[in-house]
Amino acid sequence: MDLNTVLDVRDARRREPWRPGDAWLGGGTYLFSEPQPHLRRLVDLSRMDWEPVALRPDGALEIAATCTVATLSRFAATTLRAPAAPLFEQCCRAFLASFKIWNMATVGGNLCNGLPAGPMISLTAALGGECLLRSQRGAVRRVDVADFVTGAGRTVLDEGELLRSVTLPARALRCRTAFRQASLYGLGRSGALVIGALDPADGSLTVTVTAATVRPVRLWFPLPPDAAGLRAALTAAVGADEWFDDIHGLPEWRRHMAFRYAEEVRRELNSYGEVPDPASPGPAAARPTEEPTR
C-alpha cells in the first residue's frame, strides 16, 4: 500500500532529531499493510549492518531487531545446537505467512507492533528474552520481553525509542520445550499459543501464554505444579478483561484453549524421566480446534 502522507525517508545512520510523524522502518510488512495517515517520515534501519543473530561467548543468543523471520529460521535449523532449537521453527511457522513476508518481516517489528498473536513475542517471552532499548539521546535500558508488551498493540517504548536487539539466555536455550497453538482456521491467526519450558538445571518450569491474552503471561514454578496449582496460577495471573477479543476468537474460547493447552504442556514436560503408562496416549500434538458459535 502506498503511504501517500510520507514525504521523506531517512537513513537511520544519520542520527537526525526525532520529530512528530516519524516512524522506524524495518521490514515494513506492517507499515505498508494499511493506511498510516499520521506518518510524515520513515527512518530506515536496513543499512545499520547489525549482525542478524549470533551466539555470544557466554552461550546467550543475541537477535538484532532487524533480523528477518527467514534468517532466524535458517539459523535455528542449521547453526543452533540446543534443546530449545525446535521452538524457533514452531514459532516462525505460527506466522502462517508467505515466503515474501518471511524474508521481509523482522523480529523487532513483530515485537514493537505488540499484537497478541505476534509469534516472535511468544518465542522470546517464553525463553526469558531481554530487550535492549536505545533512546534518541543514546541512553540504553533493558526490559524483559514479558514486560515489554503491555497490552494489545502497546509497548513500553517511549517516543522515538528504538528496540536494538533481544537476548535469550544460554540457560533458556538448554530447556526442553513444548508448544501448542490454536486457531479457528487451518491457516488462521493464532487464537491461543502456549509454550512450556522445563529447565534441566533445577527442574523449574515456565508456562507462557500469548495470543489468547492482550499481553504475554509468563508463569514460573520452582518445580512443575500439579494441575490444580497450574490452573490456580493462571487464573490469578490473567484478569477477566485481559482475554483478547476479536474476529479470531471469543475471550471465552481463548481462555478455554489457554487452560487446556497449559495443562497439556505441563503433562508433556512432566512426563520426561517418568515411566510411561502403556494405556496413556501420550502428549497430544497441536491439533485443529473446535470453532465456537459466534
N, C-alpha and C positions, 0 to 999 in steps of 0.2 A: 504494500500500500504506500502511495506517495504521501509524505508528510509535508503538505504544502505551506505549513506555517514555519518550517525550519528555514532559516536564512543563511546559516553558516555551519560548517563542520570544521572543527579544530583538532589538531594533533595533541593528544594528552601530554606528550613530552615537553610541550612549550610552557606548561605550568602557568597558564593565564588565570587571572582572578575569576572566581565563580560569580555568576550573575543570575538573576531570575530568568527562568525559561531554559536553563542549561540542563542537560542530561548526559550521563555517561553512556557511551555506545560500545557494547561488547560484540556479541554476535548479531544483535538486532532482531532476533526472531520474535521477540515480544513487541519491541518498539514499532516495528513495521507491520504488525498484525492488525492494528486498529488505529483509529484517529488519535492523535496526541495534540489537541489544539492549544495546549498550554506551552508547548515547546517552541523555542526560537533558535537554539544552537545545540549541536551534538559535539561532545568531546570524545574523540575516537581513541580507544585503548589498544587498537590492533597492532600498533607499532611499538609497544612498550617492550617487546622482546623478553618477557618473563618466561622462564623455563616452565612449560605447562605442568609437569608433575615430576617430582623427584623424591627419592628416598634419602633422608638425612643420615649423617653418621650415627645418630642415636637410634635409628630404626624407624623414626616417625616419617610419615608421608606428607609432603607439602604439595598442595594443589593450588596452582595460580587461579585467580578469578577468571582469567581469560582462557583457561583450559577448556577445550570443547568436550562434549559428551563422547564423541568418537575417539578422541585421543585418550581419554580416561579409560574407556572400554578396552582399547588395544593394550594400554599399559597393564591393566589388571590381568588381561589374558596372557600376555607374553612375558612380563617382567616381574610382576608382584608375586612372590613366593610366600604366601601367608594363608593361614586357615580362613581368614575373612575375605579372601580374594573373590570367591564366587558371588558375594553380596554385591560387588560393584556392578557386575553384569546384570544381576537381577534388578537392581535399581535403574540402570541405564535402560533396560527393556521396559521399565514402567513408564517411560516417556510415551511409548506406543506411537512414535513419530517416524517419519520417513528418513532416509539416509541424508537428505538435504538438511533437515533440522539437526540431525546428529552432528553433522560437520560444521554447523554454524553456532548452535546454541552452546552457551558457556555455563560452567558450574557456577560462577559468580552471578551471572544473570538470573539463574534459577533461584539462587538463594535470595537475591535482592528483590525479586518480584514478591517473595513471601507468600506465594499461593499455597493453600493447604496440600494440594496434590503434587507439589514440587518434589520429584524423586531424589534430587541432589540434596535437598533439605533432609529427606528421610535417611539417606545414606550417611551424611556427615553428622547428623544429630545422633543416630544410633551408635556410631563409633566414637562418640565423645569429642567431636571436632571442635576446634577453636578458630574463630575468625580473627584475622589481623586487619584492623581498620586504620585508615590514614585520613586525617583532616586536611583541609585546604592549607592550613598553616604548617603542616608537616608533623603534627603530633600524632602518635600512634596509640592505640588501645587494643586490648584483646577481649573478646566476648565469646562465650560458649555458643555453639550453634543453637542449642536448645533454648537459649535466651535471646538469640539474635532476632528470631521471628517472634513477634509479639501478638499477632492476630492475622486474619485473612488480608493479605496484601500490605501488612505493616511490619516494619523492622525498626531496630534501634538506630539506624543510620541518621545522622544529622545532615542538614543541608550541605550538599557538596562533598560529603564524606565518601570515601572510596573503600570498597572491600578489596584488599590486596591479595589475600590468599586464605586458605583453610588448611589447618594442620591436623592430621589424625595421629594420635599417639601410637607408638610401637606396640604397647600392651594391647590396645584395642584391635590391632591387626592380627594378633595371635588368638583372638577369640573365635570360638565356634559359633556360627550364626544360624538363625532360622528366619525365613521370610514368608510372609503371607500378604496377598494383595486381593482386594475385592473391587469389582466394577460391575455396574448394571449391564454393561455391554461387553461383547467379546473383545473389542478394540476400543474401549472407552476409558475415560479419565478415572484415576483411582478414586474410589469412594471410601476405602479404608486400607491402610497399609501398616502392618505391624512387623517389627523386627525384634528378634531376641538375640542377645549376645552373652555367651557363657565364658567367663574368664577362667582359663585353666590354672592361673597362678593362685587364686584364692577361692575359686568356686562361686564367686559372686555372679549375679545375673542382672542384666538390664533388659527392660522391655520398653520399646519406643513406639508410640502411636502417632501417625501422621495421616493426612488426607481426611480422616474422619473428624478431626478436630481443627479448630481455627489456628492453632499453634502446635508445635511439636511438644509431645508429652513424653518425658523420659523418666522411667522409674528404675531405681537401683535397689537391689536386695543383696545383703551380705551373703546370703545363701538362698538358693531357689525356694520360693514360698510354696505353700500348698495352694490349691485352687481358691479357697476362701480368702486367703491372705492376698493373693494377686487381685482378686475381684474387689476386695475392700480398698486396696491401694489405688486401683484405677478409678474407683468410684469417688474417692476423696480428691484425686488429682485433677479431675475434669469437672468443671462446673456445668450445670444444666444448660447454660447458654453458650457453652464452648463446643458443642457438637455442631459441625458445619451443616449448612442447609443451602443447597442449590439444586439445579436440574439433574445433577448427577447422583443425588441420593438424599432421602429424608434424614433428619437427625436421628430419629428412632432406629432406622435401619443401620445407619453408620455406627451408632452406639452398640447395637446388637452384634455387628460384624467385628467391631474392635474387641469386645469382650470375648467373643468366640475365638478369634484368631490369637488373642493374647494367651488364652488357655492352651491353644494348640501349640504355640511356640514354647510355652512353659513345659508341656509334656514332652515335646520333641527333645529339647535341650536337657531336660531332667533324666531322659532315658539313657543318655550316654553313660556307660560304665555300669548300667544295670543289666541283669539277665532278662532278655525279652520274654514276654508272655506269649507262648505259641498261639493262644486264642485271640491275641490282640492284632488288629490290622496294621498297627504301627502308626507313625506320624502321618497325618493327612497332608497331601500336597495341596498347594494353592489350586482352587478349583472355581469354575463359574458359580456364581451365587444366584439365589432366587431373587427375582425382581419384585419389589413391593408394589402394591397398588397405589397409585397417586390419585 
